[in-house]
Amino acid sequence: MRDLDGKNVVVTGGSYGLGKELARSFVQEGANVYLIARDPVKLDAAVQELTSQVQRGRRVKGFAADVSDREAIFRAIEAIALEGPGIDVLVNNAGIVIPGYFEKIPIEAFETVVRTNYLGAVNSTKAALPYLLKRQRSAITFTSSLAGHKGIFGYSTYSPTKAALISLAEVIRVETRGKGVQVSVLCPPDTDTPGLKSEKKVRPPETSAVSGSAREMPAAEVAACFMRGFKAGKFMVICDFMGRLLYRMNGLAPRLVDFYMDATVALARRKKGS
Ligand SMILES: NC(=O)c1ccc[n+]([C@@H]2O[C@H](COP(=O)([O-])OP(=O)(O)OC[C@H]3O[C@@H](n4cnc5c(N)ncnc54)[C@H](OP(=O)(O)O)[C@@H]3O)[C@@H](O)[C@H]2O)c1
């Protein structure tokens, strides 16, 4: 989808972090942008910040809702569609991570992450799709992760939800084929956001060792990379060299990737032990 001028774009998890930068990249393309997140104070701050950058006649608005609350998200998306009017692009970006050792993570944490990362995207897509299908051209995108391509140490709550998003995107792509809906998946590397900062304080050292081999990217850089891929109609958008390498190698030689991961984890454990 190349021309975003005047298009109505919904970004879940758009109040800070990567979502806010994705929202900004749509604002810069001349779109009307609607942010969804839970905390109304942070949402208002993002709306104010992005409003100062909108093009003439365009708008940014915030709608407080939790993506895991089906009724709330349907209400928010219906309100946006009424306001738009209509919706052209849905960016499913809201996501959380609860890292740790599988054996130690309470079962409720798995439920929370599934409800937010996977069912949150299902809820938002279910609510928005009827509006997207009314357009000649529309788009849905999912923020997954490289951890959706390969199960990563310490991410037992998270990796499966990100893999599920890739699979969901594949199904929606094929089911909406011929109906003008562009479907894409963004797999960011470690990206400098409030979410990553909090996660780094609590994640196992083995997880840091595995992630440490990739450069942390500024969120604005990831958003710019996403926008290039989105405008080029790419399905899978991966922004960094290590990410592309992991993606390709895991397809071609998964045992080699396992070997590398195992060796990195073993080294981190030796360091932890000493
Ligand atoms: N940062 C990375 O290194 C990285 C790498 C790969 C993939 N990702 C993915 O990129 C996305 C954004 O990550 P981030 O690092 O930018 O996270 P972040 O800094 O924690 O920002 C998360 C955003 O999502 C919103 N949010 C969280 N839970 C929500 C819910 N239940 N309902 C509605 N909004 C919710 C937050 O606002 P409220 O808290 O106010 O709701 C905030 O706007 C996530 O899907 C994440 O998995 C991130």
Ligand as a Chemical Component Dictionary entry (heavy atoms), coordinates in Angstrom:
data_LIG
# 
_chem_comp.id                   LIG 
_chem_comp.type                 NON-POLYMER 
_chem_comp.pdbx_formal_charge   0 
_chem_comp.three_letter_code    LIG 
# 
loop_
_chem_comp_atom.comp_id 
_chem_comp_atom.atom_id 
_chem_comp_atom.alt_atom_id 
_chem_comp_atom.type_symbol 
_chem_comp_atom.charge 
_chem_comp_atom.model_Cartn_x 
_chem_comp_atom.model_Cartn_y 
_chem_comp_atom.model_Cartn_z 
_chem_comp_atom.pdbx_ordinal 
LIG N1  N1  N 0  11.092 -3.911 22.033 1  
LIG C1  C1  C 0  11.545 -5.029 21.481 2  
LIG O1  O1  O 0  12.733 -5.359 21.614 3  
LIG C2  C2  C 0  10.625 -5.899 20.665 4  
LIG C3  C3  C 0  11.203 -6.927 19.882 5  
LIG C4  C4  C 0  10.363 -7.740 19.128 6  
LIG C5  C5  C 0  8.989  -7.533 19.152 7  
LIG N2  N2  N 1  8.464  -6.543 19.925 8  
LIG C6  C6  C 0  7.007  -6.375 19.922 9  
LIG O2  O2  O 0  6.702  -5.038 19.563 10 
LIG C7  C7  C 0  5.490  -4.638 20.206 11 
LIG C8  C8  C 0  5.721  -3.362 20.977 12 
LIG O3  O3  O 0  6.729  -3.611 21.936 13 
LIG P1  P1  P 0  7.410  -2.436 22.776 14 
LIG O4  O4  O 0  8.759  -2.908 23.151 15 
LIG O5  O5  O -1 7.231  -1.157 22.070 16 
LIG O6  O6  O 0  6.491  -2.484 24.096 17 
LIG P2  P2  P 0  6.246  -1.324 25.167 18 
LIG O7  O7  O 0  7.333  -0.341 25.160 19 
LIG O8  O8  O 0  5.951  -2.054 26.448 20 
LIG O9  O9  O 0  4.882  -0.652 24.639 21 
LIG C9  C9  C 0  3.712  -1.442 24.634 22 
LIG C10 C10 C 0  2.534  -0.656 24.095 23 
LIG O10 O10 O 0  1.414  -1.549 24.092 24 
LIG C11 C11 C 0  0.401  -1.066 24.976 25 
LIG N3  N3  N 0  -0.237 -2.231 25.585 26 
LIG C12 C12 C 0  0.324  -3.202 26.343 27 
LIG N4  N4  N 0  -0.602 -4.090 26.713 28 
LIG C13 C13 C 0  -1.775 -3.687 26.162 29 
LIG C14 C14 C 0  -3.097 -4.185 26.186 30 
LIG N5  N5  N 0  -3.421 -5.286 26.865 31 
LIG N6  N6  N 0  -4.059 -3.514 25.503 32 
LIG C15 C15 C 0  -3.771 -2.377 24.813 33 
LIG N7  N7  N 0  -2.525 -1.866 24.764 34 
LIG C16 C16 C 0  -1.546 -2.515 25.437 35 
LIG C17 C17 C 0  1.147  -0.145 25.952 36 
LIG O11 O11 O 0  0.307  0.835  26.549 37 
LIG P3  P3  P 0  -0.484 0.533  27.943 38 
LIG O12 O12 O 0  0.509  -0.158 28.847 39 
LIG O13 O13 O 0  -0.936 1.871  28.434 40 
LIG O14 O14 O 0  -1.623 -0.352 27.575 41 
LIG C18 C18 C 0  2.136  0.508  24.982 42 
LIG O15 O15 O 0  1.466  1.480  24.211 43 
LIG C19 C19 C 0  5.062  -5.813 21.082 44 
LIG O16 O16 O 0  4.126  -6.596 20.408 45 
LIG C20 C20 C 0  6.357  -6.574 21.275 46 
LIG O17 O17 O 0  6.151  -7.928 21.552 47 
LIG C21 C21 C 0  9.246  -5.727 20.680 48 
# 
loop_
_chem_comp_bond.comp_id 
_chem_comp_bond.atom_id_1 
_chem_comp_bond.atom_id_2 
_chem_comp_bond.value_order 
_chem_comp_bond.pdbx_ordinal 
LIG N1  C1  SING 1  
LIG C1  O1  DOUB 2  
LIG C1  C2  SING 3  
LIG C2  C3  SING 4  
LIG C2  C21 DOUB 5  
LIG C3  C4  DOUB 6  
LIG C4  C5  SING 7  
LIG C5  N2  DOUB 8  
LIG N2  C6  SING 9  
LIG N2  C21 SING 10 
LIG C6  O2  SING 11 
LIG C6  C20 SING 12 
LIG O2  C7  SING 13 
LIG C7  C8  SING 14 
LIG C7  C19 SING 15 
LIG C8  O3  SING 16 
LIG O3  P1  SING 17 
LIG P1  O4  DOUB 18 
LIG P1  O5  SING 19 
LIG P1  O6  SING 20 
LIG O6  P2  SING 21 
LIG P2  O7  DOUB 22 
LIG P2  O8  SING 23 
LIG P2  O9  SING 24 
LIG O9  C9  SING 25 
LIG C9  C10 SING 26 
LIG C10 O10 SING 27 
LIG C10 C18 SING 28 
LIG O10 C11 SING 29 
LIG C11 N3  SING 30 
LIG C11 C17 SING 31 
LIG N3  C12 SING 32 
LIG N3  C16 SING 33 
LIG C12 N4  DOUB 34 
LIG N4  C13 SING 35 
LIG C13 C14 SING 36 
LIG C13 C16 DOUB 37 
LIG C14 N5  SING 38 
LIG C14 N6  DOUB 39 
LIG N6  C15 SING 40 
LIG C15 N7  DOUB 41 
LIG N7  C16 SING 42 
LIG C17 O11 SING 43 
LIG C17 C18 SING 44 
LIG O11 P3  SING 45 
LIG P3  O12 DOUB 46 
LIG P3  O13 SING 47 
LIG P3  O14 SING 48 
LIG C18 O15 SING 49 
LIG C19 O16 SING 50 
LIG C19 C20 SING 51 
LIG C20 O17 SING 52 
# 
